[in-house]
Amino acid sequence: MTDPLDRAMHHARAWLDGLDTAPVGGRATADALRDALGGPLPETGADAGEIIDALAAGAGPGLHANAGGRFFAWVMAGSLPSAVAADWLVSAWDQNSGMFTVAPSTTIIEEITGGWLKDLFGLPPECSFAFTTGCQLAHVTALAVARHAVLEQAGWDVGRDGLYGAPPIRVLTSANRHNTLDAAVRYLGMGEAHMEGVATGEFGNMLAEDLAEKLSGPARPTILCLNAADLNVGTFDDFATLVPIAKAAGAWVHVDGAFGLFARTSPAYRALTEGIDLADSWATDGHKWLNVPYDCGMAFVRDAAAHHAAIAKGAAYLSPSPDVRDPSDWNFELSRRARAVPVYAALRELGRAGVADLVERCCRHCVSLVSGLGALPGARALNVPVLNQGLVRFERAGATDTENDAFTDEVIRRTNATGEAFFSGTTWNGVRAMRVSVVSWRTDQHDVSRSIAAVAGVLSEAET
Ligand SMILES: *Cc1c(COP(=O)(O)O)cnc(C)c1O
């Protein structure tokens, strides 16, 4: 018999210790993974420790090393040491963290952590909050409250009467939005057909004149969604101008700050978020820039009473605790994981100064990567990163745009195949580009040089 916890510790350490030398991208095909991990449902049990060994061996070839310093795809990172360790404790403690009576310690840790996050992000102290699985569910949570509030303002009780016969809710967004907003609108029965685009400028920033124009008609239930950094180039909407226009028209303002809300934690980048605290709700992620394990997102709502009215469960048998915040009153879930505990650990490991330093380091490395890659022969940076997101395109002399689109995808694919670094692609302003997203506490200058060298190698090979 082998102790499964000891085996898990061994494999976790081996994985983390190997990050610098292992290929950054997982290489196993779906079929290879099915062969290694699948087979019929076992008829009888097996030794727990041996199962952990087999799991690590089977899954290993299909793991992406996003926990390492050279993974720049999507917006993904690894986790701080204290956050990984705290997450292990969460599983071992196994507290059902929906209510104080059921999970006293983890409920209080969540209460403390929510307060720290409001302070860290400079959000209004009266805000309520929810720890969700990610930014997607943070959007759903915040927009469920928004739906409740704008309909209440129109004299409609959505909790009692549902959406049957309710006045339609208009959702104003820009083309630059993340598609999780569309999903949230769909899930909440507000209908994609009721989403309306506001015009944007060169970097995808929402234009105030068009917003004012769209809001100039008779008042009707409206939710405006703004970006605290879009995914491609990190553009922030001009909150200080746009939010007052929307508020004057009675609209609810929601901010997608999946990673961009973290700009607020650094004196060097805080100006990008000016006026963001005027909004009504904010969604962000813990598993992106705070470097805590999946899954973890957060929603914040200025009107705590509306949040409670829209979400609280209030079943008598649950006997809510009068002077304690029960997480289930602010979240969709009842039984749930103590998701705030790794966040608590990460905030204690870093402190306010450490979070700011993490944000600033990532932004600096993003600028070096984008300028270093952009200076390679055959490469062109499409932006100077304002935050931690950049775009680089690869072009051959005399080639058409379509050929260069294919060449760009080819460079990404070949770079990833080297195992030295890992990037994803995107379409921005109609052309293909390599995305450079830096959100890991592990990324350092050496990782940046090594990744630029990997792309340089791919480009010189492509020349011959
Ligand atoms: C990642 C991301 C989301 C979705 O977040 P999940 O945590 O994956 O649900 C939404 N908006 C933006 C801008 C993002 O970068």
PDBQT file of the ligand as one rigid body, heavy atoms in Angstrom, charges set to zero:
ROOT
HETATM    1  C1  LIG A 501     -10.878  35.194 -19.440  1.00  0.00    +0.000 C 
HETATM    2  C2  LIG A 501     -11.846  36.275 -19.669  1.00  0.00    +0.000 A 
HETATM    3  C3  LIG A 501     -13.212  36.089 -19.397  1.00  0.00    +0.000 A 
HETATM    4  C4  LIG A 501     -13.770  34.750 -18.964  1.00  0.00    +0.000 C 
HETATM    5  O1  LIG A 501     -13.216  34.359 -17.751  1.00  0.00    +0.000 OA
HETATM    6  P1  LIG A 501     -13.304  32.846 -17.228  1.00  0.00    +0.000 P 
HETATM    7  O2  LIG A 501     -12.588  32.913 -15.927  1.00  0.00    +0.000 OA
HETATM    8  O3  LIG A 501     -12.595  32.011 -18.240  1.00  0.00    +0.000 OA
HETATM    9  O4  LIG A 501     -14.735  32.485 -17.088  1.00  0.00    +0.000 OA
HETATM   10  C5  LIG A 501     -14.045  37.165 -19.573  1.00  0.00    +0.000 A 
HETATM   11  N1  LIG A 501     -13.585  38.361 -19.974  1.00  0.00    +0.000 NA
HETATM   12  C6  LIG A 501     -12.269  38.573 -20.261  1.00  0.00    +0.000 A 
HETATM   13  C7  LIG A 501     -11.818  39.923 -20.716  1.00  0.00    +0.000 C 
HETATM   14  C8  LIG A 501     -11.361  37.530 -20.109  1.00  0.00    +0.000 A 
HETATM   15  O5  LIG A 501     -10.059  37.740 -20.369  1.00  0.00    +0.000 OA
ENDROOT
TORSDOF 0
